[in-house]
Amino acid sequence: MTQNQPPGAPRARAPGPQQPPPSYPRIPVGLWKRCLGVGLALWAPAAIVTYATKSAAPLPTLILLGSFLAPVAFVLRAYERHGRDLGVSLILGCFLTGGTLGVLGASVTEYELPRPGLGTYVGAGLIEEAVKLGALMYLLRRHTRIRGPRAGLVLGATLGFGFAALESAGSAFDAAVSLRGVGVRTLLETEVLRGVLTPFGHGLWTAVTSAVLLAYRRPDGRFRFTAPLLGTCLGASLLHALWDSTHGIALWLVARLAHPDLARALFGPGRPPRPAGGQDHLFTLFAVGGLFLVALVGVAWARSSAHRDPAWRNTP
């Protein structure tokens, strides 16, 4: 009893222990939408200024914004809904470090592949998916408690989006610089197309393979190269190869319908023939339709992997 407390009054309670703060930051709901909206509001003026002035000064801003905007927005969405308990440092590590290791590894290993040809697309798909999976294993080598399909989907998608962002930046730079100077129109077309297709590419394929990788991870943190993992890697690589070869397949189909004798040369060395004026619409239909079918298969595969894991619906 304190000196100023009257007799019979209840004793004041000492303040109890404070509830520990959550181990993950409180990211506001819908931050990814604001990030996407603000990024588009910044990218559009940069595109207009670059196109109007033909100056190379805004090119780094234009390329970086256009290449990273969609991948960062989707990573924020994945973290907000399903990956808060994984930690920001691991998410950033998968996006930046994993994406960089994947791009460098794929660039080195694909250097000796023959060009062009259908075998090149298959080889590139196998190499890139294997390199991205190896980068994820390297990043998780000390995080032995992280396992399960849900963690694999989130971290695999994050690493794949980091790979896609850096690859898109390289493609945009290559499209902008030519022997005739800065190709602004080609750059803008490349960034818009890649931004729209970002959700259906590297992030999707790496998420599927990583979900199987972490689903079969041992309790001691060791990775197991099981038959389901190898089969999933092969399937994701084939989807990757089909995605990359859609343009060539569309040309092959158009030539097959118009001139059967030219069909064999389309995947051989040299520049493939372009469709004639009356065949442009048919070529666009085949090309866009092929991308749509590959994307549909990838989305259905990823949703099936997520729905098989109850933790995907019960994340914090």
C-alpha positions as CSV (number, residue, x, y, z in Angstrom):
1,M,0.0,0.0,0.0
2,T,1.3,3.4,-0.9
3,Q,1.5,6.4,1.5
4,N,-1.3,8.3,-0.3
5,Q,-3.6,5.3,-0.8
6,P,-6.6,5.2,1.6
7,P,-7.2,2.1,3.8
8,G,-9.2,-0.6,2.1
9,A,-8.6,0.7,-1.4
10,P,-7.5,-1.9,-4.0
11,R,-3.8,-2.1,-4.5
12,A,-2.7,-0.6,-7.8
13,R,-1.5,-3.2,-10.2
14,A,2.0,-3.0,-11.7
15,P,1.9,-2.8,-15.5
16,G,2.0,-6.2,-17.1
17,P,4.4,-7.4,-19.7
18,Q,3.9,-5.8,-23.1
19,Q,2.9,-8.0,-26.0
20,P,6.0,-8.6,-28.2
21,P,5.8,-6.9,-31.5
22,P,5.3,-9.2,-34.5
23,S,8.4,-10.6,-36.2
24,Y,7.4,-9.1,-39.5
25,P,6.7,-5.5,-40.4
26,R,3.1,-4.3,-40.7
27,I,2.8,-3.5,-44.4
28,P,-0.5,-1.8,-45.2
29,V,-3.0,-3.8,-47.0
30,G,-3.1,-2.9,-50.7
31,L,0.4,-1.4,-50.7
32,W,1.2,-3.3,-54.0
33,K,-1.7,-1.5,-55.7
34,R,-0.4,1.9,-54.6
35,C,3.1,0.9,-55.7
36,L,1.9,-0.1,-59.1
37,G,-0.2,3.1,-59.5
38,V,2.6,5.5,-58.4
39,G,5.1,3.6,-60.6
40,L,2.9,3.9,-63.6
41,A,2.3,7.6,-62.9
42,L,6.1,8.1,-62.9
43,W,6.8,5.8,-65.8
44,A,4.4,7.6,-68.2
45,P,6.0,11.1,-68.0
46,A,9.4,9.5,-68.3
47,A,8.3,7.7,-71.5
48,I,6.8,10.9,-72.9
49,V,9.9,13.0,-72.2
50,T,12.2,10.4,-73.6
51,Y,10.1,9.9,-76.8
52,A,9.7,13.7,-77.3
53,T,13.3,14.7,-76.7
54,K,15.1,11.6,-78.0
55,S,17.5,12.2,-75.2
56,A,19.4,9.4,-73.6
57,A,19.4,11.0,-70.1
58,P,16.0,9.6,-69.0
59,L,16.8,6.1,-70.3
60,P,18.1,4.7,-67.0
61,T,15.0,5.9,-65.2
62,L,12.7,4.6,-67.9
63,I,14.4,1.2,-68.1
64,L,14.5,0.7,-64.3
65,L,11.0,1.8,-63.7
66,G,9.6,-0.3,-66.5
67,S,11.6,-3.4,-65.7
68,F,11.1,-3.5,-61.9
69,L,7.6,-2.0,-61.5
70,A,5.4,-5.1,-62.2
71,P,7.8,-7.6,-60.5
72,V,8.1,-5.5,-57.3
73,A,4.3,-5.0,-57.2
74,F,3.6,-8.8,-57.4
75,V,6.3,-9.6,-54.8
76,L,4.7,-7.1,-52.4
77,R,1.3,-8.7,-53.0
78,A,2.8,-12.2,-52.4
79,Y,4.5,-11.0,-49.2
80,E,1.4,-9.2,-48.0
81,R,-1.0,-12.1,-48.4
82,H,1.2,-15.2,-47.9
83,G,4.7,-14.5,-46.9
84,R,4.8,-12.1,-43.9
85,D,6.3,-14.8,-41.6
86,L,9.2,-15.5,-44.0
87,G,10.8,-12.2,-43.2
88,V,11.7,-9.1,-45.3
89,S,15.4,-9.9,-45.5
90,L,14.8,-13.3,-47.0
91,I,12.3,-11.8,-49.5
92,L,14.8,-9.2,-50.5
93,G,17.6,-11.7,-50.7
94,C,15.6,-13.9,-53.1
95,F,14.5,-11.0,-55.3
96,L,17.9,-9.3,-55.6
97,T,20.6,-11.8,-54.8
98,G,18.7,-14.8,-56.2
99,G,17.7,-12.9,-59.3
100,T,21.2,-11.7,-60.0
101,L,22.7,-15.2,-59.5
102,G,20.1,-16.6,-61.8
103,V,20.8,-14.1,-64.6
104,L,24.6,-14.4,-64.3
105,G,24.4,-18.2,-64.2
106,A,22.0,-18.5,-67.1
107,S,24.1,-16.0,-69.2
108,V,27.3,-18.0,-68.7
109,T,25.8,-21.5,-69.3
110,E,23.7,-20.4,-72.3
111,Y,26.7,-18.8,-74.0
112,E,27.6,-21.9,-76.0
113,L,24.1,-22.9,-77.0
114,P,23.5,-23.0,-80.8
115,R,21.4,-20.2,-82.3
116,P,18.7,-20.2,-83.4
117,G,16.7,-23.4,-83.2
118,L,14.1,-25.2,-81.2
119,G,16.8,-27.1,-79.3
120,T,18.1,-23.7,-78.1
121,Y,14.8,-22.9,-76.5
122,V,14.6,-26.2,-74.7
123,G,18.2,-25.9,-73.5
124,A,17.7,-22.4,-72.3
125,G,14.5,-23.4,-70.4
126,L,16.3,-26.3,-68.7
127,I,19.4,-24.2,-67.8
128,E,17.5,-21.2,-66.5
129,E,15.1,-23.2,-64.4
130,A,17.9,-25.2,-62.9
131,V,20.0,-22.1,-62.2
132,K,17.1,-20.4,-60.5
133,L,16.4,-23.5,-58.3
134,G,20.1,-23.7,-57.5
135,A,20.2,-20.0,-56.4
136,L,17.2,-20.6,-54.1
137,M,18.9,-23.6,-52.5
138,Y,22.0,-21.5,-51.9
139,L,20.0,-18.7,-50.3
140,L,18.1,-21.2,-48.0
141,R,21.1,-23.3,-47.0
142,R,21.1,-21.7,-43.5
143,H,17.4,-21.3,-43.2
144,T,16.8,-25.0,-42.3
145,R,13.3,-24.4,-40.8
146,I,11.8,-23.0,-44.0
147,R,10.1,-25.7,-45.9
148,G,6.7,-26.6,-47.3
149,P,4.9,-25.8,-50.5
150,R,3.6,-22.4,-49.4
151,A,7.1,-21.1,-48.6
152,G,8.3,-22.5,-51.9
153,L,5.6,-20.8,-53.9
154,V,6.3,-17.4,-52.3
155,L,10.1,-17.5,-52.4
156,G,10.2,-19.1,-55.8
157,A,7.9,-16.5,-57.3
158,T,10.0,-13.8,-55.6
159,L,13.3,-15.1,-57.0
160,G,11.6,-15.6,-60.4
161,F,10.3,-12.0,-60.4
162,G,13.8,-10.8,-59.5
163,F,15.2,-12.7,-62.5
164,A,12.5,-11.3,-64.7
165,A,13.2,-7.7,-63.7
166,L,16.9,-7.9,-64.4
167,E,16.3,-9.8,-67.6
168,S,13.7,-7.2,-68.7
169,A,16.2,-4.4,-68.0
170,G,18.8,-6.1,-70.2
171,S,16.3,-6.6,-73.0
172,A,15.1,-3.0,-72.7
173,F,18.6,-1.7,-72.9
174,D,19.4,-3.9,-75.9
175,A,16.2,-2.7,-77.6
176,A,17.1,1.0,-76.9
177,V,20.6,0.9,-78.2
178,S,21.2,0.2,-81.9
179,L,23.6,1.2,-84.6
180,R,21.3,4.1,-85.5
181,G,21.1,5.5,-82.0
182,V,18.4,5.3,-79.4
183,G,15.4,3.2,-80.5
184,V,12.8,4.7,-78.1
185,R,9.8,3.2,-79.8
186,T,11.2,-0.3,-79.7
187,L,12.2,0.3,-76.0
188,L,8.7,1.3,-75.1
189,E,7.1,-1.6,-76.9
190,T,9.5,-4.0,-75.2
191,E,8.8,-2.6,-71.7
192,V,5.0,-2.6,-72.1
193,L,4.9,-6.1,-73.5
194,R,7.2,-7.5,-70.8
195,G,5.4,-5.7,-68.1
196,V,2.1,-7.2,-69.1
197,L,3.5,-10.7,-69.5
198,T,5.5,-10.6,-66.2
199,P,3.0,-12.4,-64.0
200,F,2.9,-15.4,-66.4
201,G,6.7,-16.1,-66.9
202,H,9.7,-16.7,-64.6
203,G,7.8,-16.0,-61.4
204,L,5.2,-18.6,-62.2
205,W,7.6,-21.4,-63.3
206,T,10.0,-20.9,-60.4
207,A,7.2,-20.9,-57.9
208,V,5.9,-24.3,-59.1
209,T,9.4,-25.9,-59.0
210,S,10.3,-24.3,-55.6
211,A,7.0,-25.5,-54.1
212,V,8.0,-29.1,-54.8
213,L,11.6,-28.5,-53.7
214,L,10.6,-27.3,-50.2
215,A,7.7,-29.8,-49.9
216,Y,10.3,-32.6,-49.9
217,R,12.9,-30.8,-47.8
218,R,14.2,-32.8,-44.9
219,P,13.6,-31.6,-41.3
220,D,17.4,-31.1,-40.9
221,G,17.3,-28.7,-43.9
222,R,18.8,-31.0,-46.5
223,F,17.3,-30.9,-50.0
224,R,16.0,-34.0,-51.7
225,F,16.2,-34.5,-55.4
226,T,13.1,-36.6,-55.8
227,A,11.3,-37.9,-58.9
228,P,8.4,-35.3,-58.4
229,L,11.0,-32.5,-58.3
230,L,12.8,-33.7,-61.4
231,G,9.5,-34.1,-63.2
232,T,8.3,-30.7,-62.1
233,C,11.6,-29.1,-63.3
234,L,11.2,-30.8,-66.7
235,G,7.6,-29.6,-67.0
236,A,8.4,-26.0,-66.1
237,S,11.4,-26.0,-68.5
238,L,9.1,-27.2,-71.3
239,L,6.6,-24.4,-70.5
240,H,9.5,-22.0,-70.5
241,A,10.7,-23.3,-73.9
242,L,7.2,-23.1,-75.4
243,W,6.9,-19.5,-74.1
244,D,10.2,-18.5,-75.7
245,S,9.5,-20.3,-79.0
246,T,5.9,-19.0,-79.5
247,H,7.0,-16.5,-82.1
248,G,8.9,-19.1,-84.1
249,I,6.0,-21.6,-83.8
250,A,3.6,-19.0,-85.0
251,L,5.8,-18.4,-88.1
252,W,6.1,-22.1,-88.7
253,L,2.3,-22.5,-88.6
254,V,1.7,-19.6,-90.9
255,A,4.3,-20.9,-93.4
256,R,2.9,-24.5,-93.1
257,L,-0.5,-23.2,-94.1
258,A,0.7,-21.0,-96.9
259,H,3.9,-22.6,-98.2
260,P,4.6,-26.2,-96.9
261,D,8.0,-26.3,-98.7
262,L,9.3,-23.4,-96.5
263,A,8.3,-24.9,-93.2
264,R,11.5,-26.8,-92.6
265,A,13.7,-23.7,-92.8
266,L,12.0,-21.7,-90.1
267,F,13.9,-23.3,-87.2
268,G,17.2,-23.6,-89.1
269,P,20.1,-21.1,-89.1
270,G,19.5,-17.7,-90.5
271,R,16.7,-15.2,-90.2
272,P,13.2,-16.8,-90.5
273,P,10.9,-15.4,-93.2
274,R,8.3,-12.9,-92.2
275,P,4.6,-13.4,-92.9
276,A,3.2,-11.5,-95.9
277,G,0.8,-8.7,-95.5
278,G,-2.3,-10.9,-95.7
279,Q,-0.8,-13.3,-93.1
280,D,-0.1,-10.8,-90.3
281,H,-3.4,-11.3,-88.6
282,L,-3.0,-15.1,-88.7
283,F,0.5,-14.8,-87.3
284,T,-0.7,-12.5,-84.5
285,L,-3.5,-15.0,-83.7
286,F,-1.1,-17.9,-83.4
287,A,1.5,-15.9,-81.4
288,V,-1.0,-14.4,-78.9
289,G,-3.0,-17.6,-78.7
290,G,0.1,-19.6,-78.0
291,L,1.2,-17.3,-75.1
292,F,-2.3,-17.4,-73.7
293,L,-2.4,-21.2,-73.7
294,V,1.1,-21.5,-72.0
295,A,0.1,-18.9,-69.4
296,L,-3.2,-20.7,-68.8
297,V,-1.4,-24.0,-68.1
298,G,1.1,-22.3,-65.8
299,V,-1.5,-20.5,-63.8
300,A,-3.6,-23.7,-63.4
301,W,-0.5,-25.6,-62.3
302,A,0.4,-23.0,-59.7
303,R,-3.1,-22.8,-58.3
304,S,-3.2,-26.5,-58.0
305,S,0.0,-26.5,-56.1
306,A,-1.3,-23.8,-53.8
307,H,-4.7,-25.5,-53.1
308,R,-3.0,-28.7,-52.1
309,D,-1.4,-27.0,-49.2
310,P,-3.7,-25.9,-46.3
311,A,-1.0,-23.5,-45.1
312,W,-1.6,-21.4,-48.2
313,R,-5.1,-20.5,-47.0
314,N,-4.1,-20.1,-43.3
315,T,-1.1,-17.7,-43.6
316,P,-1.0,-14.8,-41.2
